[in-house]
Amino acid sequence: MSKLNQDKAPIMEALLNFDSMRVVPFDVPGHKRGRGNPELTAFLGSQCMRFDVNSMKPLDNLCHPTSVIAEAERLAADAFGAAHAFFMVSGTTSAVQAMIMSVCQRGDKIILPRNVHKCVINAVILCGAIPVYINPRQSERLGISLGMMLSDVERVVLENPDAKAVFVNNPTYYGVCSNLPAIIRLAHKHNMKVLADEAHGTHFYFGEGLPVAAMRAGADMSSVSMHKSGGSLTQSSLLLAGSEMNEGHIRQIINLTQTTSASYLLLSSLDISRRRLALSGREIFNSVSKMAEYARREINEIGDYYAYGKDLANGDEVFDFDTTKLAVNTLDTGLAGIEVYDVLRDEYDIQIEFGDLGNILAYLSMGDSYKDLERLVGALSEIRRRLKRDRAGMFSYEYINPKVILPPQQAFYTRKESVPIKEGAGRICGEFIMCYPPGIPVLAPGEEITYETIRYIEYAKEKGCLLTGTEDLAVERINVLKE
Amino acid sequence: MELWFSEKHTKGVKLSIQVNKQIYSGKSDFQRIDVFESEVFGRFLTLDGIMMLTEKDEFIYHEMIVHVPMAVHPDPKKVLVIGAGDGGVVRELTRYNSVSEIDLVEIDGEVIEVCKKYLPKTACRMDDPRVKIHIQDGLKYVRKCENIYDLIIVDSTDPFGPGEGLFTKEFYGNCFKALKEDGIMVNQHESPFYKDDAAAMQRAHKRIVESFPISRVYQAHIPTYPSGHWLFGFASRGYHPINDFDSAKWRALGIKTRYYNTGIHLGAFTLPNYVQQLLEEVE
C-alpha cells in the first residue's frame, strides 16, 4: 500500500541530528533545554526537555512546512492512503474545526448526525454554517445512539441539495459505523463533500477485519486522533485530505487558529507513531482485537452484563462495529454505567474511559495486557456480586431528539439571560450542556429546552455524570435567549 | 574470586549472599528465574532478582503460612493455593491427612519446572495425588469459583510485578466468594518496615478488611526478606485466629515443625505498636 519508505521518521531524525550539533540556544523556549528550570526537568526528564525546542531552519515550521515536517506529513499521507496529511497540535478538535471551515462558509449547510462531539457544533458556531441534523437511530435495549440509516441520509440530502458537506462519525464513541461507502457515493453524486470524524478510528487504517477507514472509502477529509488508538502524545492529531481538496487552502484555514509555536514533542510523537503503525500496525491491532474478544466473552459469562460486538451489526444504522471497543451495558445489574465507572475507580483502582446512563466503555489499546484485563473482568464480577439490585426505575436513553429553533452561531451571539435549569422549559438554549465524556451535547445553542431534557439532566446529575458546557460551573443555571 | 548475589531491600540498603555458583538462569513469559547455590543459605530461588526462598530459612515462611490457618479451621478438606510454584506450601499441606484436595494455581509453569528440578527440598510433594496443578492467572481462576474451598493460601510475589493482581480488591473479593461460608484466606502480606513495603502492606490490609468480616495480621522472622520482619494476613468468613484455635487438637496431630508451635501461634498475632498503628490507619 505504501509507496514511500515508512522506516523513516524525519522529525525525530532531525531532532537527534540537531541535538548532536550542541547548538547554543539564544532563542525560545526560555528553559534552554531544561537547564533554566531544574524542577520541571526533574519531573519530566531531561530527554523530554532537550527536545522541547523552537521551530528553526533545520527543524522546519509547522505553519509553513518545507523540509522535515513536510516530509513527515508526506509519509503520514502515504501511510493513511490520503493525498495530504496535516500534523495537528491542538487535538482532534482543531482538525475537526479546520475540516468544517475548509468546506463551509457563513450560511452554508452541513448535514450531520446530532450525536457528534461538541467540537463539531463549536466549529459550526465559529464559521456560521447551518447544521442540518440527522437523528441517529437508537438502540432501545442499550440506550445508545447508533449510526445513521442510509435512507435518512438520502432524504436529507435530497431535501437540502444546496448542502456543502455530509459529516460522519466513523465510528461513534461506542464503536458503531454507518454505511460510509454508500454515504460517500450518495454525497458525491450530489456534489457534497464527505467529512469523517475518525477520532476513534485511527486503527481502521492498519488493522484487519475492522470497519473501512474513511480515506480508503473515498471520503474527502478525515480527522484522526493519533493520540487515541495511534499511540502518540495527548493533543497530537492528524487531518487527512483527499485529492479533490486544495492543500494550500486547508493550511490557511488551519493557520487561522493554530499556534506558531508547535511543540516538537507532539510533532515527533506523531512522526514516530506513524512509523510504528505503518510497520507493525497490523499485528498490534490484531492483538488488541483478540484481547477485546476475550474480554467480551469473559464479561458476558459473568451474567447481567452485555458486552456487545459485531452482533449489533444489521447492515444499515449499524453497518459495522469496531471490535477493538469494549463497551458493556450494565442495566441488568440495576446499576447505571456511570455508577459502575465510579465504583471501578474509587474501590478497585481501575480507570475506564467513561460511563453513561446504561453503559461503560473500557478503552483497549496497544498498551494493554491480559493480566490487566483480568483485573477489569474480576472487578466487574465482584461489582455484580456485591451491588446488583433491581433494575426498576433505571433510565436508559442517551439521546433526545433536539428541537432546533435557531442556527447555533446566531443563538450563541444573541443576548442571553441566566435561569435555573428547572425553569428553562420552553426557552431557547444559548449554550451547551453535555455529559463529559462522551461530550455529545444534550442541548446545543439554538435548541429548545424541553421537560424531557430537564428530566434527563437531573437524572444524569443524580447518578454522578460530570455535566459540562454551561457558564455556571455548578450546572444549576442555564443561559437562555432573551425573549 | 568472590561471587555475590545482591538484592536491594530498599534504596540504600542491600543484602548480599556469597554464591558458589549459579545453577539455573532463564526467562519465562513472565519473569526472569534464577537458582543459585551458596555456602550459608544453600540453594536459593530468585524471580526478577528478588529473593523468593532459600533452603536455610524457607521452613519459617512455609510453616507459618500453612499451619496457622490449618490449626484454626476445624476440618479443612479442600485447599486452594495461589502462587507457590516452589512447592513449599504444598509440602506442608500434604502432611495433613484430613486434606483431600489441593488445587495449586501458578501463573508461571516454568517456576514449577525449575523448582522440581533444582529445589527438591521444597518441591518434593508436588506429585502427591491430592495435588492438581493449574497453570493460570490466579485472579481468573478464583473468579470462576463459588463456595468451594475451606482454605485459600495466597503465596504471591511482591505487588510490583506479575503478582500485582493478587493484591487487589477484586482478587480478595473473588477469594471470599470462592470460599465456603466458614472458609479462611491466608496471604503473604509484605513487611511493615521499609516505606514501599509498608505502603503495599497497608494497601493489601485495607482491601482485605473491606472484603472479609474478620481480618487479622500475624508476623514471623524471615532472615532473607527485606528487614527480616514479615507479615501474613489471616482473613476469614467466620473463624477467629485465636478464639477458634484449638491448640490441643493440633498438638495431637503430631506434626513435627521447626518454627511453628502453638505458643508462637498465639504470640504471632501480637504485633509491635508501630505495626498496629499502620494497620489501624487503613481499617
Interface residues (C-beta under 8 A of the other chain):
Chain A: E347 Y348 D349 Y370 K371 E374 R375 V377 G378 A379 S381 E382 R385 R386
Chain B: D137 L139 K140 V142 R143 P162 E164 G165 T168 K169 E170 F171 G173 N174 K177 E210
